[in-house]
Amino acid sequence: MSKISVVINTYNASGHLAQVLDSVKDFDEILVCDMESSDTTLDIARAYGCRIVTFPRNDNNICEVARDFAIHQASNPWVLVVDADEVVTPQLREYLYSRVNEPGYETALLIPRLNLFMGRQVNDTPDYQLRFFLHDRTTWPPTIHSRPHVDGPVMKIPSRRRDLWLRHLDNSPMTSRIDKLNRYTDNELPKRAHRHFGAASMMFRPLWFFLRTLIVGGAWRSGRRGIARSYMSAIYQMTLMSKLAERDFNQNEHKNS
């Protein structure tokens, strides 16, 4: 029978960790890759019998730099990556074991995730995450919001199977979301080091992200919350492009000085 390791990257993740670990306790292994937490994260992990490895935090403020290290520390060939604020349903666990025990099954899976926004569930288009794969066929780039590169077929769990969705527990208030937007766009600058957005892109790219979230993604069904989420998507793009433009201006001034 094929075995599955759950891999969780942590840094000061005590807030939801016990609930998350309780949801994955029946997998074959729980591996916690910690980036030198200073709260009770490791105490909680030890209480659940997790295997713990350490990735030095240094100046890193994103978990992606430790992802590749973490997944290749797993003892079992199949890996389910779970964030420290995501809950795995019993139905999802059963589904994953049933798939990997099919003869010749070697397919990575995009798993739908249920998010919270302004205190309520986001019930429109699911947020798909590539989180289930064979670790010896997978590498994870060390850039923010990166997806793993999988050597092999990738399929989606059908969104209609809502019992198989990951439950994202993060319910940050808008002030925290705005702070995150600023930090995340800063962290994304190295990933976009070679991108140069012109004036047309700065006009129309945020508009496209607003309409994609609102109309294509179905956020309009959520009323004011959906409109706010759509604007946040547009503001993220505008902030990122403005920072990239500022970088270009500064570099040009330095060359001309």
Summary of the structure (lengths in Angstrom):
residues: 257
radius of gyration: 19.6
end to end distance: 66.3
largest distance: 66.3
contacts: 777
relative contact order: 0.12
helix: 44%
strand: 20%
